[in-house]
Amino acid sequence: MAGLSHFDDQGQAHMVDVSQKAHTDRVAVAAGWIKMQPPTFDMISQGSAKKGDVLGIARLAGIMGAKKTPDLIPLCHPLVISKVSVELTLDPDLPGVQINATVKTTGQTGVEMEALTAASVAALTVYDMVKAADKTMEVGGIKVLLKDGGKSGRYEAP
């Protein structure tokens, strides 16, 4: 378990002590997608889903997901989040929806998990909103695109 900060010397899981870390501006961007059948894509793009505004509801759900991350991921610290934005872009080439989530804070630990959660929850919400029309949808590509701030510095996905 050497090098994994969520495990102590005996290999037991624990919440990392960040009390000695400096408060710095931190940002993370995560992405994902949801693929669907062309008629489902058309329904979303035309705004004709029976449950309402699929992309608007998914955007709000992603924001809420970021704020609930420490309730879902056991060892995540509760953070004061200063910004969450979730962009959902219709992509006819998938066909489906591309999702980008950006989370910012000034604190002692990063917001990668919050960004990943926001992207995941947004994708799952799209699924929930139109699952009656398309059982074949696929969620994927969930990854960190950017992480900046703190001791480890900047990371950008290749």
PyRosetta script that sets phi, psi and omega in degrees:
from pyrosetta import init, pose_from_sequence

init()
pose = pose_from_sequence("MAGLSHFDDQGQAHMVDVSQKAHTDRVAVAAGWIKMQPPTFDMISQGSAKKGDVLGIARLAGIMGAKKTPDLIPLCHPLVISKVSVELTLDPDLPGVQINATVKTTGQTGVEMEALTAASVAALTVYDMVKAADKTMEVGGIKVLLKDGGKSGRYEAP")
pose.set_psi(1, 6.8)
pose.set_omega(1, -179.3)
pose.set_phi(2, -57.1)
pose.set_psi(2, 133.8)
pose.set_omega(2, 178.0)
pose.set_phi(3, 89.1)
pose.set_psi(3, -9.4)
pose.set_omega(3, 177.9)
pose.set_phi(4, -98.2)
pose.set_psi(4, 112.4)
pose.set_omega(4, -171.2)
pose.set_phi(5, -70.9)
pose.set_psi(5, -14.8)
pose.set_omega(5, -179.2)
pose.set_phi(6, -88.8)
pose.set_psi(6, 9.5)
pose.set_omega(6, 177.5)
pose.set_phi(7, -126.7)
pose.set_psi(7, 139.0)
pose.set_omega(7, 178.0)
pose.set_phi(8, -85.0)
pose.set_psi(8, -173.6)
pose.set_omega(8, -176.8)
pose.set_phi(9, -63.0)
pose.set_psi(9, -22.5)
pose.set_omega(9, 178.6)
pose.set_phi(10, -95.0)
pose.set_psi(10, 4.0)
pose.set_omega(10, 179.4)
pose.set_phi(11, 84.0)
pose.set_psi(11, 11.2)
pose.set_omega(11, -179.7)
pose.set_phi(12, -88.2)
pose.set_psi(12, 139.0)
pose.set_omega(12, 178.0)
pose.set_phi(13, -68.0)
pose.set_psi(13, 141.2)
pose.set_omega(13, 176.5)
pose.set_phi(14, -154.6)
pose.set_psi(14, 160.2)
pose.set_omega(14, 175.5)
pose.set_phi(15, -79.8)
pose.set_psi(15, 131.8)
pose.set_omega(15, -178.1)
pose.set_phi(16, -65.4)
pose.set_psi(16, 138.2)
pose.set_omega(16, 175.9)
pose.set_phi(17, -83.8)
pose.set_psi(17, 110.6)
pose.set_omega(17, -179.7)
pose.set_phi(18, -104.5)
pose.set_psi(18, 10.3)
pose.set_omega(18, -172.4)
pose.set_phi(19, -62.6)
pose.set_psi(19, -25.8)
pose.set_omega(19, -179.9)
pose.set_phi(20, -93.7)
pose.set_psi(20, -3.1)
pose.set_omega(20, -179.5)
pose.set_phi(21, -79.6)
pose.set_psi(21, 148.9)
pose.set_omega(21, 179.6)
pose.set_phi(22, -73.7)
pose.set_psi(22, 148.1)
pose.set_omega(22, 171.8)
pose.set_phi(23, -78.0)
pose.set_psi(23, 119.4)
pose.set_omega(23, 177.4)
pose.set_phi(24, -133.9)
pose.set_psi(24, 159.7)
pose.set_omega(24, 173.7)
pose.set_phi(25, -69.3)
pose.set_psi(25, 133.7)
pose.set_omega(25, -177.5)
pose.set_phi(26, -135.0)
pose.set_psi(26, 146.2)
pose.set_omega(26, 178.6)
pose.set_phi(27, -145.3)
pose.set_psi(27, 147.6)
pose.set_omega(27, 172.7)
pose.set_phi(28, -142.4)
pose.set_psi(28, 143.7)
pose.set_omega(28, 174.9)
pose.set_phi(29, -125.0)
pose.set_psi(29, 129.8)
pose.set_omega(29, 177.5)
pose.set_phi(30, -124.5)
pose.set_psi(30, 156.3)
pose.set_omega(30, -178.6)
pose.set_phi(31, -133.7)
pose.set_psi(31, 163.5)
pose.set_omega(31, 173.9)
pose.set_phi(32, -169.8)
pose.set_psi(32, -179.6)
pose.set_omega(32, 178.1)
pose.set_phi(33, -150.9)
pose.set_psi(33, 162.8)
pose.set_omega(33, 170.2)
pose.set_phi(34, -133.8)
pose.set_psi(34, 122.4)
pose.set_omega(34, 178.6)
pose.set_phi(35, -94.2)
pose.set_psi(35, 151.0)
pose.set_omega(35, -178.8)
pose.set_phi(36, -153.9)
pose.set_psi(36, 172.1)
pose.set_omega(36, 176.2)
pose.set_phi(37, -71.7)
pose.set_psi(37, 149.8)
pose.set_omega(37, -179.9)
pose.set_phi(38, -52.1)
pose.set_psi(38, -41.1)
pose.set_omega(38, 178.6)
pose.set_phi(39, -63.8)
pose.set_psi(39, -32.2)
pose.set_omega(39, 177.6)
pose.set_phi(40, -69.9)
pose.set_psi(40, -43.3)
pose.set_omega(40, 175.9)
pose.set_phi(41, -57.2)
pose.set_psi(41, -45.0)
pose.set_omega(41, 179.7)
pose.set_phi(42, -62.1)
pose.set_psi(42, -41.2)
pose.set_omega(42, 179.1)
pose.set_phi(43, -59.4)
pose.set_psi(43, -45.0)
pose.set_omega(43, -179.9)
pose.set_phi(44, -67.5)
pose.set_psi(44, -45.9)
pose.set_omega(44, -176.2)
pose.set_phi(45, -67.7)
pose.set_psi(45, -28.2)
pose.set_omega(45, 178.4)
pose.set_phi(46, -88.4)
pose.set_psi(46, -7.5)
pose.set_omega(46, 179.6)
pose.set_phi(47, 71.5)
pose.set_psi(47, 30.0)
pose.set_omega(47, -175.6)
pose.set_phi(48, -106.9)
pose.set_psi(48, 15.0)
pose.set_omega(48, 178.1)
pose.set_phi(49, -67.5)
pose.set_psi(49, 138.7)
pose.set_omega(49, -176.2)
pose.set_phi(50, -63.0)
pose.set_psi(50, -29.4)
pose.set_omega(50, -178.7)
pose.set_phi(51, -81.7)
pose.set_psi(51, -6.6)
pose.set_omega(51, 176.8)
pose.set_phi(52, 113.2)
pose.set_psi(52, -152.4)
pose.set_omega(52, -175.1)
pose.set_phi(53, -72.0)
pose.set_psi(53, 93.2)
pose.set_omega(53, -174.2)
pose.set_phi(54, -58.8)
pose.set_psi(54, -49.9)
pose.set_omega(54, -175.5)
pose.set_phi(55, -70.1)
pose.set_psi(55, -37.4)
pose.set_omega(55, 178.3)
pose.set_phi(56, -65.2)
pose.set_psi(56, -44.0)
pose.set_omega(56, 178.7)
pose.set_phi(57, -66.4)
pose.set_psi(57, -41.6)
pose.set_omega(57, 179.5)
pose.set_phi(58, -64.0)
pose.set_psi(58, -37.4)
pose.set_omega(58, 177.3)
pose.set_phi(59, -60.7)
pose.set_psi(59, -48.5)
pose.set_omega(59, 179.0)
pose.set_phi(60, -63.2)
pose.set_psi(60, -40.4)
pose.set_omega(60, 179.0)
pose.set_phi(61, -63.1)
pose.set_psi(61, -39.8)
pose.set_omega(61, 177.5)
pose.set_phi(62, -62.5)
pose.set_psi(62, -42.9)
pose.set_omega(62, 177.6)
pose.set_phi(63, -61.5)
pose.set_psi(63, -46.0)
pose.set_omega(63, 178.8)
pose.set_phi(64, -62.6)
pose.set_psi(64, -38.9)
pose.set_omega(64, 178.5)
pose.set_phi(65, -60.2)
pose.set_psi(65, -42.8)
pose.set_omega(65, 178.2)
pose.set_phi(66, -59.0)
pose.set_psi(66, -42.4)
pose.set_omega(66, -178.0)
pose.set_phi(67, -69.9)
pose.set_psi(67, -22.5)
pose.set_omega(67, -178.7)
pose.set_phi(68, -98.5)
pose.set_psi(68, 4.8)
pose.set_omega(68, -174.7)
pose.set_phi(69, -51.8)
pose.set_psi(69, -46.7)
pose.set_omega(69, -179.0)
pose.set_phi(70, -66.9)
pose.set_psi(70, -16.9)
pose.set_omega(70, 174.7)
pose.set_phi(71, -79.0)
pose.set_psi(71, -20.9)
pose.set_omega(71, -175.7)
pose.set_phi(72, -102.3)
pose.set_psi(72, -35.1)
pose.set_omega(72, -177.4)
pose.set_phi(73, -107.9)
pose.set_psi(73, 111.5)
pose.set_omega(73, -166.6)
pose.set_phi(74, -53.7)
pose.set_psi(74, -36.0)
pose.set_omega(74, -173.8)
pose.set_phi(75, -104.8)
pose.set_psi(75, 11.8)
pose.set_omega(75, 176.0)
pose.set_phi(76, -78.0)
pose.set_psi(76, 139.7)
pose.set_omega(76, 177.4)
pose.set_phi(77, -77.5)
pose.set_psi(77, 142.0)
pose.set_omega(77, 169.3)
pose.set_phi(78, -67.9)
pose.set_psi(78, 131.0)
pose.set_omega(78, -175.3)
pose.set_phi(79, -123.5)
pose.set_psi(79, 152.9)
pose.set_omega(79, 169.1)
pose.set_phi(80, -88.0)
pose.set_psi(80, 106.3)
pose.set_omega(80, -178.3)
pose.set_phi(81, -88.1)
pose.set_psi(81, 131.1)
pose.set_omega(81, -179.7)
pose.set_phi(82, -95.4)
pose.set_psi(82, -20.5)
pose.set_omega(82, 179.1)
pose.set_phi(83, -158.1)
pose.set_psi(83, 139.8)
pose.set_omega(83, 168.0)
pose.set_phi(84, -137.1)
pose.set_psi(84, 127.4)
pose.set_omega(84, 171.2)
pose.set_phi(85, -131.3)
pose.set_psi(85, 140.5)
pose.set_omega(85, 179.6)
pose.set_phi(86, -128.4)
pose.set_psi(86, 119.9)
pose.set_omega(86, 179.3)
pose.set_phi(87, -107.5)
pose.set_psi(87, 127.7)
pose.set_omega(87, 176.6)
pose.set_phi(88, -117.7)
pose.set_psi(88, 121.8)
pose.set_omega(88, -175.3)
pose.set_phi(89, -120.9)
pose.set_psi(89, 124.3)
pose.set_omega(89, 175.6)
pose.set_phi(90, -65.2)
pose.set_psi(90, 131.6)
pose.set_omega(90, -178.2)
pose.set_phi(91, -128.2)
pose.set_psi(91, 100.2)
pose.set_omega(91, -178.0)
pose.set_phi(92, -65.8)
pose.set_psi(92, -19.0)
pose.set_omega(92, 179.5)
pose.set_phi(93, -73.4)
pose.set_psi(93, -24.8)
pose.set_omega(93, 178.3)
pose.set_phi(94, -65.4)
pose.set_psi(94, -54.7)
pose.set_omega(94, -16.3)
pose.set_phi(95, -70.7)
pose.set_psi(95, 148.7)
pose.set_omega(95, -179.9)
pose.set_phi(96, 163.4)
pose.set_psi(96, -150.1)
pose.set_omega(96, -174.7)
pose.set_phi(97, -128.6)
pose.set_psi(97, 128.3)
pose.set_omega(97, 172.1)
pose.set_phi(98, -90.9)
pose.set_psi(98, 140.2)
pose.set_omega(98, -176.2)
pose.set_phi(99, -127.1)
pose.set_psi(99, 131.9)
pose.set_omega(99, 172.2)
pose.set_phi(100, -127.4)
pose.set_psi(100, 130.8)
pose.set_omega(100, 178.5)
pose.set_phi(101, -123.0)
pose.set_psi(101, 130.8)
pose.set_omega(101, 178.4)
pose.set_phi(102, -118.9)
pose.set_psi(102, 131.5)
pose.set_omega(102, 178.8)
pose.set_phi(103, -129.8)
pose.set_psi(103, 136.7)
pose.set_omega(103, 178.3)
pose.set_phi(104, -127.9)
pose.set_psi(104, 150.8)
pose.set_omega(104, 173.3)
pose.set_phi(105, -156.5)
pose.set_psi(105, 166.6)
pose.set_omega(105, 164.2)
pose.set_phi(106, -119.1)
pose.set_psi(106, 113.9)
pose.set_omega(106, -174.8)
pose.set_phi(107, -169.8)
pose.set_psi(107, -161.8)
pose.set_omega(107, -173.5)
pose.set_phi(108, -103.6)
pose.set_psi(108, -1.5)
pose.set_omega(108, 178.3)
pose.set_phi(109, -148.9)
pose.set_psi(109, 158.5)
pose.set_omega(109, -172.7)
pose.set_phi(110, -77.6)
pose.set_psi(110, 175.3)
pose.set_omega(110, -175.5)
pose.set_phi(111, -120.2)
pose.set_psi(111, 25.3)
pose.set_omega(111, 178.6)
pose.set_phi(112, -61.2)
pose.set_psi(112, -43.5)
pose.set_omega(112, -177.8)
pose.set_phi(113, -65.3)
pose.set_psi(113, -35.8)
pose.set_omega(113, 178.3)
pose.set_phi(114, -66.2)
pose.set_psi(114, -40.9)
pose.set_omega(114, 178.3)
pose.set_phi(115, -67.2)
pose.set_psi(115, -43.0)
pose.set_omega(115, 177.5)
pose.set_phi(116, -62.2)
pose.set_psi(116, -41.0)
pose.set_omega(116, 178.7)
pose.set_phi(117, -65.4)
pose.set_psi(117, -42.8)
pose.set_omega(117, 179.4)
pose.set_phi(118, -59.3)
pose.set_psi(118, -46.7)
pose.set_omega(118, -179.9)
pose.set_phi(119, -63.9)
pose.set_psi(119, -42.2)
pose.set_omega(119, -179.6)
pose.set_phi(120, -64.8)
pose.set_psi(120, -47.2)
pose.set_omega(120, -178.6)
pose.set_phi(121, -65.2)
pose.set_psi(121, -38.2)
pose.set_omega(121, 177.1)
pose.set_phi(122, -61.8)
pose.set_psi(122, -45.3)
pose.set_omega(122, 179.1)
pose.set_phi(123, -62.9)
pose.set_psi(123, -43.9)
pose.set_omega(123, 179.5)
pose.set_phi(124, -65.1)
pose.set_psi(124, -31.5)
pose.set_omega(124, 178.5)
pose.set_phi(125, -70.3)
pose.set_psi(125, -40.2)
pose.set_omega(125, 173.8)
pose.set_phi(126, -56.8)
pose.set_psi(126, -46.6)
pose.set_omega(126, 178.4)
pose.set_phi(127, -55.8)
pose.set_psi(127, -49.8)
pose.set_omega(127, -177.7)
pose.set_phi(128, -61.2)
pose.set_psi(128, -38.6)
pose.set_omega(128, -175.6)
pose.set_phi(129, -67.8)
pose.set_psi(129, -28.9)
pose.set_omega(129, -175.6)
pose.set_phi(130, -126.6)
pose.set_psi(130, 15.0)
pose.set_omega(130, -177.0)
pose.set_phi(131, -62.2)
pose.set_psi(131, -26.4)
pose.set_omega(131, 178.4)
pose.set_phi(132, -65.3)
pose.set_psi(132, -26.8)
pose.set_omega(132, -178.5)
pose.set_phi(133, -93.7)
pose.set_psi(133, -18.6)
pose.set_omega(133, -172.4)
pose.set_phi(134, -154.4)
pose.set_psi(134, 103.1)
pose.set_omega(134, 178.9)
pose.set_phi(135, -84.7)
pose.set_psi(135, -6.1)
pose.set_omega(135, -174.4)
pose.set_phi(136, -93.9)
pose.set_psi(136, 2.8)
pose.set_omega(136, -176.9)
pose.set_phi(137, -58.1)
pose.set_psi(137, 150.4)
pose.set_omega(137, -178.9)
pose.set_phi(138, -132.9)
pose.set_psi(138, 129.5)
pose.set_omega(138, 176.4)
pose.set_phi(139, -101.3)
pose.set_psi(139, 136.8)
pose.set_omega(139, 179.2)
pose.set_phi(140, -166.8)
pose.set_psi(140, -173.0)
pose.set_omega(140, 176.1)
pose.set_phi(141, 67.6)
pose.set_psi(141, 18.1)
pose.set_omega(141, -178.2)
pose.set_phi(142, -70.3)
pose.set_psi(142, 118.1)
pose.set_omega(142, -177.7)
pose.set_phi(143, -160.5)
pose.set_psi(143, 159.9)
pose.set_omega(143, 174.6)
pose.set_phi(144, -84.1)
pose.set_psi(144, 126.4)
pose.set_omega(144, 176.2)
pose.set_phi(145, -94.1)
pose.set_psi(145, -33.4)
pose.set_omega(145, -176.0)
pose.set_phi(146, -150.9)
pose.set_psi(146, 139.8)
pose.set_omega(146, 172.3)
pose.set_phi(147, -142.8)
pose.set_psi(147, 128.3)
pose.set_omega(147, -179.3)
pose.set_phi(148, -143.6)
pose.set_psi(148, 146.2)
pose.set_omega(148, 179.0)
pose.set_phi(149, 109.7)
pose.set_psi(149, 154.4)
pose.set_omega(149, 178.7)
pose.set_phi(150, 85.1)
pose.set_psi(150, -178.1)
pose.set_omega(150, -173.7)
pose.set_phi(151, -63.4)
pose.set_psi(151, -35.2)
pose.set_omega(151, -176.2)
pose.set_phi(152, -80.0)
pose.set_psi(152, -6.9)
pose.set_omega(152, 173.5)
pose.set_phi(153, 77.6)
pose.set_psi(153, -148.2)
pose.set_omega(153, -172.3)
pose.set_phi(154, -98.3)
pose.set_psi(154, 138.2)
pose.set_omega(154, 172.1)
pose.set_phi(155, -128.6)
pose.set_psi(155, 131.5)
pose.set_omega(155, 172.0)
pose.set_phi(156, -126.9)
pose.set_psi(156, 131.4)
pose.set_omega(156, 179.3)
pose.set_phi(157, -63.5)
pose.set_psi(157, 142.9)
pose.set_omega(157, 179.3)
pose.set_phi(158, -65.5)
pose.dump_pdb("model.pdb")
